[in-house]
Amino acid sequence: MTYSIVEAKTRKQIMDFIKMPFKLYEDDPNWVAPLTMIMKKTLLGPNNPLFANGVHVLLLLKEGSKTVGRIVTGIDEKVNEEKNTKRGYIALFECIEDRQAAFMLLDASKKWLKDRGMTFIEGPCSPTNGDDYKGLLVEGFNMPPSLMCSYNPKYYVDYFEEYGFVFEKDLFAFYFESKAFPLDRFEKVVAYSQKKYNFRVDTVDKKKLDREIRDIHTILEKAVPESWVHFSIPSIEDIRKEANALLPFIDEDFVYIARSNIDDAPLGVVVGCPNFNEVFQKMNGNIFPFGVFKFLYYKNKIKSLRMFVQFVVPEY
């Protein structure tokens, strides 16, 4: 096959970048199409903390006029400065089942990063510095992914390893059914703990979002381990951007902040969200003209929950 690499700059090229996976996964019943509008905001919008941290490029792999692969390549200058590293990242890798095609995309990313002085490549990373599209799925192809969990063809893992990428860490997604949870037992433990250590657990208050964001930032500053060399604690403004992006999906009943009863100091946070992938799978990436009606209809029929953030300050 004769392939070429093109930088996605124009409106049409950006849409080709977004739409490329739709053809790749069209026969996979477990794939969940991203909402085109949200992916466009991720790639072009000002509220993306990762892209705001440094330069990046969107690359398309073309076979004639047909788009058969894509990749984001970039540099998180904030993390590199804080951790004294020269790391580049790749994200949103998608490619047809062809080793030559995959290696050509990775070669282009490697050259782009090397030309800018980088000595190390990691990925696939989340394009938003979150959980979405992070890593490669290696087990669990028998069911649709939950919200912000990765999904990809099995051959991606082989291509990355054959190219020279080496395993760094496992990310686990745990699954359980609510009927198996010993609620009575934990209610007693929670009541005892709150009394003994004099703290309470509040639901997040959207009307006091600035306070909630500041408290979450305080918790992260204390709770994130120094050993997380790839993680830069987001600024208050970054958290605000992420919160604004998630607000349409956030249910206050699933976001909690623990605080001291003595001085209201924030002690911990947990963030959950209804698993909107159950809805997105029925929308095929489209909000208009009919996707919005599907969203409104199916969002009240969601049966699962995705818990994706939990931090507690060390002394608690």
Phi, psi and omega in degrees: 000146176256114183245160175217154179255131180230137174280130180278111181234318185283167178302316180295319180294322177296318178293324175299320178299314182292319188275347184309315183292339184300320177286321183299321186255012189299336180257008181260110184291345183266346182290141177247115181292133176290151175290123184305318183296319180290319178296323178296319178294324178299317184281328189242342187283161181280352186264027179256104185296329180291310181296330179290344184274358181171184182282153177204166180217145175255122183245138175248142171257122185247141168243095190068236178267359184267134177272120185239002178192164179202161175195146169258135178232134183198180181228124174269092185293332179295312179295317181301320179290318182291323186259000180055052179234172175232064183263140167247163181230158169235151182208163176053037176290128172216141183200148174296166181281080179207116185300318179301317180296313181298316182294327179294319176297314181293324176299316181297320178294316181299316180296317181300318181287320180296322179297340181254017171087008180281147182241001188210139176239134174233153179152179000293134178259165175288133179289353180242007186068021180251217178263336187297132176064020181276130176073190178238136175289127178244339175218151177101034180278002186269002181209158178295148178289150171284168180308130178066023171253147185283154174211139182197164174295153182297329186290346178300318182299316179298316181297316182295317181291320179293330180288332179128357175293143179241151181300136177246309181202155175268141170244126184253140170246120182261142184233134170208159179263142187301328182293343180269357185272126182283072188302315183303316181298315185285331176299321179292318180296318181296314180300317179297316183295317182296322180289315184292319186257005169058054175226166177229169177235118183256143168287149180296145181247106181298336180284345177239047189298322180300317178296316182298319180295317178298319180293320178297319178298319178299317179298315181298319180301324182272329193262336183288124181293145177295338181288350178280081188290341182266356189249121174256126181301123182295148176286169176302321180293321178297318179296321179297319178298315180295319179297317180296325179290328184269345186309320180298339186250348185285133172250122185302336180289352183242011178233121186228145174235127176272137181223152176289139175284348183276310185227012180065015179298134178288134186243334182191162180214144171224136183235123175234168183204140172307144183284085184292352174299333176299328179274314184301328181297337180268353186260344179053038174085355188252131173266323180243149001272340188252348183299325181296325178289322176296319180299311182296326182284313188274343184295335178273002179248009179295133185251352184233163185232142177247118175260123187227359175220130171208122177223144175225136180296146190305320184292348177251000000 
